[in-house]
């Protein structure tokens, strides 16, 4: 398996542009199953997870073609199967998003349990409860068996604002009979992006951007073209890197409106970019400092459902905090495995105390030294790569396919900023 070898300690400067939003791309790909017409998606990131989902769709009979660097056309006219590949589904968490569209198209589904990151328990109860409320009969096994004779619009109250559950039920409910109202729905920008695509296909969804979505069912959906929004997770990752890498970095073609709470949270660890229209400019040549709470208390930063700080940015912000003067607590409320990568940062010299599976205390700044590491998941992998870039000496990162599941062309982007990084073949 390929490895990244990094010579750390070089200042990074230049301009980067985030890819399209990974978490919008994956459900948007699944939406092609709801029509026989062609769907065109633009600004699609050519990451491993996208390629895996494309392979899953091809095996089902979808015609999938790349046009240029980042546009995809999909046509499900000749889809012939409701049984996705178990091997392919085991590599990507987003395969669970096949549940809604396959039930809608075939009235039945045999879906292998999804794979993906190992960052803790990731419930599927909300998916099941939503689909069953719309009329589905599901059996939790491997594979998951499901059938539905009629999709009946109804009132659904999610017990958690799950992003993938909201997307799955949207993909099922858009062709219901009557009206469906989703309460406590996820409201992330990528959920709103999926709603925009479905409405362009002829769906009738209102309440976009809120926790209450209303869907008036339609019998037929048509083809459409849709451009994905910028990936604010990638933008946030480069923002954290830019703040600690000793240069000046410009992150262009982002949506600052989507990042308001992210910027507010990162300001507490001393990261203060300049917003220049649709770009963020961060000067990493100056030290950063933790902002204490009133009364000189140690601040606590925590993740939560949108619009709170995204769990996917916890790992990279922890690395940034190791370079800030002061003490801060990170509280990961959503996944009990998210913090376990911090032992690798400790081996590099970071001043971190792992209190329990959900909390770490960081006392910085710390001088990091190169190390040999293995990437456990997408976001932790990017965080370790950041740490290697600012550390003294040489680092090796194994299992880099995990990083490439969520970050396209990351090696070339970092090289363009001045990083000394190379790919070592297996």
N, C-alpha and C positions, 0 to 999 in steps of 0.2 A: 504494500500500500504506500502511496506517495507521502512525502514529508515536506514540510516547510523548514528551511534553515534560515535563520535570521541573525544578522549582525546588528545588535541594538545600539541605541544611543545616538543615532543620527537625527538632526532636526528635520522635521517634515513640513514642507511648504508647497502650496500649489492649489489647484482647483479640482474638485471632484463633483460628480453628479450622481445622486442616488438613482437606482433602477426603479421600475414600477413596483408598487406595493405587493410583496409576496403574498400577504394574507388576503389581498383582494383578488390576486391572480388565480389562486387555487379554486375558490368557489365559482369564479367567473368561468373557468374552464368547464366545470361540472354543468353550468347552466346550458351549455350547448345541447345537452341531452333532452331538453324540454321542447325542441323544435326540429323540424326537418330542414329548415333553411340554414343558410350560412351565417356563422357568427365570426366577426373580426375583432380581435383584441390588439390594442396598441400599447406600447411601452411595457411589454411583458419581459420580466427578468429571465434570462436563460440559466436559471439555477437548477440544481439537481432535483429539487422537489417538483418543479414545474415539468422537467423532462420526464420524471417518473409518472406523474399524472397523465401526461400526454401518451406515454406508453400504455398505461391502463386503458385510456379511452380508445386507442388504436385497436387493442385486443378486443374491445367490445364492438368494434366496427365503425368507429368515428374516423372520418378523414381529417387528418391534422397536418397542416403544412406551415412552415416558417416562411415569412416573406420579409426579406431584409433582415436586419439585426434583431429587431424586437417586436415584430408583428406576427400574429398567428391567425390563421383561418381554420375554422372547425365546422364540419358538417356531419350531423348525426343521422342523415337520411337512411343509411344502411346499417344502423345499429341492430345487432342480432342477438345480443346476450345480456342477461341480467346477473351474470356470475363473473365478477371481476377476478383477476388473477390473484391468488393468495400470495404468491411470491412477491409480486409488485406492491400489493397493498401492505405487506409487512415492512416496507421501507419508508412509508410516509403516513403521518398522522391524518392528513387531509383526506385520505381515502374514505373516512367516515362520511364525508360530504356526498358520497354516491348514494346514500340511503334515500334521501328525499327525491332526487330526480329519477332514480331507477324505479322507485315505487310509483311515481307519477306517470312514467312512460309505460311500464310493463304491468303495473298492478302487483308486482312481486319482486323479490330481490333475495339473493344469497350473497352476503357480503362478509368477506374475511375480516377478522378483527384488525384494526389499524396498527401500524407501527409508529415510528417517530421518536422524538426526544424522550429520554428517561429522566424526567425532572420531578417525578412524583405522580401520585394518583390523579388520573384525568377522567372524571366521571362521564359516562354516557347516558346516565339516567334522564337528563333533561332532553336529549334527543328522543329517547324512547317515549317519554311521557307526552311530548309534543306530537309525535307521529301517531301515537295511539289515540290521543284526543281528537285528531282529524279522521280517525276511522281505521287506522292500521292495526294489524295483529302481528306482533313481533315476538320472536323467541331469542333470548340472549344465549348464544352458543358460538362456536367457531366452526363454520361461518354463522353469522346472524341470518335467521330466516324471517322474512317479512312478506305480508300480502295485504292488499287493500282493494276493495271492490268499488268504493266510491269515496272521493275526498270531500268531506262535508265541513264547510266553514263553521268555525266555532270561536269561543273565547278561551285563550290560553294564557295562563300566568306562570311564567318560568320561575323556578325556585332559585335560580341564579342567572345573572345576565351573561350566559355563555355565548361567546362569539360564534363558534362552530354550530352550536345547537340553534341559535337564531338563524344562521344562514341555511342550515338544513331544513328547518321548518318553512322558511321563506320559499325555498326551492320546491317544496311539496305543496304549499298552500296557494301558490299563484294560480294553479289550475283547479282550485276547489269549486264546489257549488255553494254559492252564497258568499258570506263575509267572514273573515277571520281577523281577530284582534289579538296582537301579541303584547302582553304586558311584561314589564321588567326585561325587555329585550336589550341585547347589546346595541350600543350606539357608536362604536368605533368608526372612523372614516372609511375603513375597508368594508364594513357592513353597509354603510351608505352608498359606497361605490357599487356594490352588488345590486342594491335597490335601483340605482340609476340604470344599470345594464338591463335588469328585468323590465323596468318601465319602458326602456327603448325597444324591448322585444314585444311590448303590448300589454304587460302586466299593469295592474292598477294598485300601486302601493303608495300610501300617504303616511306622514309622520316621520319622514326621513330625518335622521340625526337626533331623534328623540328615543326614549325608552318605550314608547307606545306606537306600534306599527299597525296600520289598518290595511288589510288586503281584500280587495273585491276580486273574486275569482273570475277568470276568463277561460274559455274552452280551448283556445288555440293561441300559441305564441309564434312570433315571426323572427326572421333574421334581424341582426342589428350590428352596429359598429360601436365600440366603446374604448376609451383610452383610460388606462389605470392611473390612479393618483401616485405621487411619489412616495417611496417607502420611508416613512418617518423613523422607522427603527434603524435603517441604514444611516439616515441623516444624523440621528442621535448618536450612533456609534462613532461616526467620523467627528462629530462635535466633541465628544469626550476625548478622542484621540488627539484632536487638534489642540485641546486645552493643555495637554501635558507633554507634547512632543517637541517643544522648543522652536517652532516655526509659526508661520501664519497660514491658515488654511481657509479657503473659501468653498462653501458647500452650496452649490447653485441648483436652481430649478426645484426648490422645495415649496411646501405650503406652510408658511409660518403660523397660519391660523390653526392648523392641526397640531401645532407643537407648543401652544401657549402654556399648558400645564407642565409639559416636559421642560421648557425653558425656565419656568418658575421654580421647579424642583432642582434642576442642575445649578441654578444660581445659589442655592444653599450650600453647595460644595465649592463655590467660587468660580463657576463657569459662566461667563457673561459675554455671549456673542453680540455682534452688531447685526441687526436685521436690516438688510439692504434690498428692499423690494422682495423678490423671491429667492434671496440668497442669505446665508448666514456666514459671517466672517468672524473667525476666532483667532485671537493672538495668543499663542502658547509660549511666548518668550518671557512672560512674567509669572511669578509664583501664584498659586491659587490658595485660598484660605477658606476653611469651613466657617459659615456664618452661624454663630451660636444663637439659641433661642433666648427670649427675654429672661433676665435673671441669670445670665451666663450659664444656662443649662445646655447640656449636650443635645443636639438636634437628633430627631429620628425621622428617617425617610422610609416611606412604605409604598408598596405597590397596591393597586386596586383596579376594579373595573373602570372603564372610560367614564369620565375624563380624568380619572386619577392617573398617577404615574404608571406606565405600562410595565408589567412584569418582565417583558422581553428586553428592557433596557436596564434592569437591575445589575446584571453581570458587568457590563461595560462601565456603568457609573461607579461600581465598587472599585474597579481598577483606577479610575480617575481619582477617587477619594483617597487612595493610598498615596497619592502625590500631593495632597492638600494638607496644609498646616492645620492641626486641630483634631478633634475627636467627633465621630459621627456613628450613629447606629442605623443599620439598614435592616428593615423588617419586611421580609418577603411573605406576604399573607396568603398567596395563592397556591404555591407548589412547595412541597416539603423537601424536594431534591435540588432546588435551584442553587442553594448555597454551598453544596459540597465541593464545587470546583475551587473554593478558596484555599483548600489545603495546598494546592499547587502554587498559589500566590505566596503563601507562607514560606514554602520551600525556596522561593526567590528572594525572601527577605521582607515581605510585607508585614506591617504591624497589625495583624488581624486576630481577633478572638472569635471563634465560632461558638456562640452561646448555646444554640440548639438548631434544629434543622431549618428554622425560619429566621434567625437573627444572627448578625455579625456586628462586632464593634471594630471600628477602624481608627487607628491612631497614626497620623502621618505628619510630615511626609516620610516615606521610606525609600531607601536606595535599593533598587532591584538588581539582581544578578541573573544572568542567563541560566537556563535549565532545560532539561528534556521533559516534555509533557505530552499528554494525549488529550485530544479534544473530546469531551463527553457529550456535548450537544451543540446546536448551532450558536446560541448566544454566548455560552461559556467559551466555546472555541474562539469566537471573535475577541472576547475579553482576554484570553491567554495570548492571542496574537498581539493585541495592544500592549500587554505587559512585556512581551518579548521585544517589541520595537523600541521601548524606552529603557530596557535593562542594559546593564553593562555586560559585554561579552556576547557569546553565541548561545542561541537557543534553538532547540528542535521541537517542532510540533507534529505529532503523529495523528493519524485518524482525521486528516484534514477534509475528507469528504463531508464531515459534519458541518464544517464552516461553509463549504461550497453548496450545501443545501439551502442556505439563506443569503449568501453574498456572492454575486456574480463577478467574475474576473477580478477578485480581490487582490490577487498577486500583482496584476498589471496596474491597478489603481494605486496601490501602495508604492510601486516602483516609480510611478509618475510623480509622486510626492517626495521622492528621494530616499525611500527605504531600501535597505540592503537585504532583499529577500529572494530566495530562489527555491524552486521546486526540485526535490531530489526524488528521482524515480525509485520505485520499489526494487 
